[in-house]
Amino acid sequence: MSAQHATHNCSEVLTQLNDYVDGELDAGLCVELEDHLRSCTDCRIVLDTLQKTVYLVHQLGDQDSDIPEDVEARLFAKMNLETYLPARGA
């Protein structure tokens, strides 16, 4: 790892990606983030994945999930996201 590319730079970039993708990041910070992205393959991969995820979520919209409830519950549990499971009618 070079002196120009310290891990703490990646950590800082990762905390700013959501705002960057949403167009809510300050212009000066955008310039710094984009400079970092030009030299950091790992952060570019994370950004690309985030952008694709946001795109897919927007494409899905409010459509009902075709994932069986038990599979969805196991997936959310594996990702420690149980609190985000949609409420099911009893």
C-alpha positions in Angstrom: 0.0 0.0 0.0 1.5 3.3 -1.0 1.6 6.5 1.1 -1.0 8.0 -1.1 -3.4 5.1 -0.6 -3.9 4.6 3.1 -6.7 2.4 4.4 -8.2 5.2 6.3 -8.9 6.9 3.0 -11.0 3.9 1.9 -12.9 3.9 5.2 -13.7 7.6 4.8 -14.8 7.1 1.2 -17.1 4.2 2.1 -18.9 6.4 4.7 -19.6 8.9 1.9 -20.8 6.6 -0.9 -24.5 6.7 -0.1 -24.6 10.5 -0.1 -22.5 10.5 -3.3 -24.9 8.1 -5.1 -27.9 10.0 -3.9 -26.3 13.3 -5.2 -26.3 14.8 -1.6 -22.5 15.0 -1.1 -20.8 18.4 -1.0 -19.2 19.3 -4.3 -15.7 19.6 -2.7 -16.1 16.1 -1.1 -17.2 14.7 -4.5 -14.0 15.9 -6.1 -11.9 14.2 -3.3 -14.0 11.0 -3.5 -13.7 10.9 -7.3 -9.9 11.4 -7.0 -9.7 8.5 -4.6 -11.9 6.3 -6.9 -9.6 6.9 -9.8 -6.8 5.2 -7.9 -8.7 2.6 -5.8 -10.1 -0.5 -7.6 -11.6 -1.8 -4.4 -13.6 1.4 -3.7 -14.7 1.5 -7.4 -16.1 -2.1 -7.0 -18.0 -1.1 -3.9 -19.4 2.0 -5.6 -20.4 -0.1 -8.7 -22.1 -2.7 -6.5 -24.0 0.1 -4.6 -25.1 1.8 -7.8 -26.4 -1.5 -9.2 -28.2 -2.3 -6.0 -29.9 1.0 -5.9 -30.9 0.6 -9.6 -32.4 -2.8 -9.0 -34.3 -1.6 -5.9 -35.8 1.2 -8.0 -36.7 -1.2 -10.8 -38.3 -3.6 -8.3 -40.4 -0.7 -6.8 -43.3 -1.9 -4.7 -43.6 -5.3 -6.3 -44.2 -8.2 -4.0 -41.3 -10.5 -3.4 -41.5 -13.9 -5.0 -39.1 -15.2 -2.3 -40.7 -17.8 0.0 -41.1 -16.4 3.5 -38.8 -19.0 5.1 -36.0 -18.3 2.5 -36.4 -14.6 3.1 -36.3 -15.0 6.8 -33.1 -17.1 6.6 -31.5 -14.6 4.3 -32.3 -11.6 6.5 -31.1 -13.6 9.6 -27.8 -14.4 7.9 -27.2 -10.7 7.1 -28.3 -9.7 10.6 -31.2 -7.7 9.2 -34.1 -9.5 10.9 -35.6 -6.1 12.1 -36.1 -5.1 8.5 -38.2 -8.1 7.5 -41.6 -7.0 6.2 -44.5 -7.5 8.5 -46.7 -10.5 7.5 -50.4 -10.7 8.0 -51.3 -13.1 10.7 
